[in-house]
Amino acid sequence: MRVVRVNLLLAVAGAALAMAAPAHASAPISAHAMVHTCCTPKGEQERIFSEAAALGAGYIRVDVELNGIFSASDAEPDWDPLDRVIALAKEHHLRVLAILIVPHDYTNAEQFGQQSGAVAAHAGDAIDHWEVLNEPDGDWAWGGTPEQYARMLSAAHDAIKAKAPGDQIVLGGLQKPHKPEWLQRVFDTPGADAIHKFDIANIHLRGTVDAVVSRYDEFRSWIAARGFTGPLWVTEHGYAADPAVQSDPAYKGGEASQAAYLTQSLLGLGEAGAPEVFVTLQDGGLEGEYATEGLEHIDETPGGDYPVTRRAAFGAVRRVVDQWDQLVAWRTEQRDQEQELRVDQGKAAISADEARAMREKVRAAIASVHAAQLGGVESRVYRARALLAGARTALLWRGAVSRWYSQRADDHAAAALLLKVKIAGG
């Protein structure tokens, strides 16, 4: 009977879920595209923007190299590379998160600020989000001190806000958000007031699904404790397709596991409240453990066609974009079912404990009946039998309650499993 009930529940729930309407693309999913204004060929730029749009991304993250716009001399700025990116963004209906990188002098905060402000003024309404350097806490990206970064961040903020007050300043994406001591030194830099010099905090997250979600929560709590309560973006997030370097034990089956991982991690970050998550779009130029992190690979051919090989993960992330509201609803229901499962398991355990205790009372009541019968006192036998009958009734009741809660727990487990399967795309 229990199997029949569970199968019926699965069938009814499955039918209801199948009838649900797909969600609009309200997902907080964007593209970490690794496209450069300075040196990504025009044809490849066009391909990358086209693929980001096909993914359903809201933003595309673009490197804006200041040394490619401002020459070392006093020559006029070369705006053509930036204008080309602006045109592509308009063509493909993408918003741009521009990373201000590669200044001529990383120690000259004043110059960095002036150039950043000039870029923002030139971009106008076409770009309104500016990230100040990439992974400034990583030696590979920049070997400067936290104090130097604090002054550059402050200078860029003030200059951009003077030219475009409505633009948003994004903290440089932290490579190691689980080691925030570097950022603490940035905040502690005298005169920089760095904690008030960005509108959006920013971290990069990789690792197991559980670690990604927990680190997001931990960093948000950490930075909130220091006075920043604005949005926290994740501007780099990805997972390798190569099983040799897949780090999550639950997702080590190659490209299919990459797709499954991203479905779960993106939904987990959405649950945690991440307003924007930039997924690694393509793995061109990446090496080592990151060499297969992209959702796709773009080749350069002699004819300049830049053919694309999409992995299963591309379709999985596109599904997350298209069905975001439905997936969130399923996940919420899954959590509710899991909570009810835990509650009913607890109640079943309590009732089972009470039933075990009542068995002892039944045994004691049986012993009392036997003793009364041996004593030959009819009134004592009557009372003992009455107590025994009451104990047996209570035992049956508590056993029935325990079984009822166990059945409810099984139903909740089945419903939660069904929802997990639906979320995973099964």
KAHU-V618505 format. One line per field, one symbol per residue. ss: DSSP state (H for helix, E for strand, C for the rest). phi: phi as a letter, one per 20 degrees, with the letter a starting at -180 (. if undefined). psi: psi as a letter, one per 30 degrees, with the letter a starting at -180 (. if undefined). Layout:
ss->???
phi->???
psi->???
//
This chain:
ss->CHHHHHHHHHHHHHHHHHHCCCCCCCCCEEEEEEEECCCCCHHHHHHHHHHHHHHCCCEEEEEEEHHHHCCCCCCCCCCHHHHHHHHHHHHHCCEEEEEEECCCCCCCHHHHHHHHHHHHHHHHHHCCEEEECCCCCCCCCCCCCHHHHHHHHHHHHHHHHHHCCCCEEECCCECCCCCCHHHHHHHCCCCCCHHHCCCEEEEEECCCHHHHHHHHHHHHHHHHCCCCCCEEEEEEECCCCCHHHCCCCCCCCCHHHHHHHHHHHHHHHHHHCCCCEEEECECCCCCHHHCCCCCEEECCCCCCCCCEEECHHHHHHHHHHHCHHHHHHHHHHHHHHHHHHHHHHHHHHHHHHHHHHHHHHHHHHHHHHHHHHHHCCHHHHHHHHHHHHHHHHHHHHHHHHHHHHHHHHHHHHHHHHHHHHHHHCC
phi->.fffffffffffffffffefffeffefedcdeelddffbeggffgffffffffffnfedcecedeffeedffeefffeegfffffffffffdldeddeeeclffbfedfffgfffffffffffmffcccceemdlfedffeaefegfffgffffffgfffffebgefdedgggefcffcefffffgfeffnelffddbecfbcdcbpfgffgfffffffffffffdoecefcedebbabfefffcfeegeccdnfffgffgfgfffffffgfoffbceeffbdfnfcmfefcfffbcdeddgemelfddeegffffffffffdgfffffffffgffffffgffffffffffffffffffffffffffffffffffmeffffffffffffffffffffffffffffffgfffffffffgffffffne
psi->eeeeeeeeeeeeeeeeeffkkllligkhkljjfhkkeegkkeeeeeeeeeeeeffgkelkkkkjjeffejlfaglkkjfeeeeeeeeeeeeghklkjkjjlilejffieeeeeeeeeeeeeefbfekgkjkjlkhfgkfeekglleeeeeeeeeeeeeeeeeeifflkkkkkkkeiffigeeeeeeffkkffhefgglfklklkklaleeeeeeeeeeeeeefefgfjgakjljgkklklfjffgkfjffihgbeeeeeeeeeeeeeeeeefgkfkkjkjekgkfllbfgfgflflkkljlefgfikkjklffeeeeeeeeegeeeeeeeeeeeeeeeeeeeeeeeeeeeeeeeeeeeeeeeeeeeeeeeeeeefgjeeeeeeeeeeeeeeeeeeeeeeeeeeeeeeeeeeeeeeeeeeeeeefg.
//
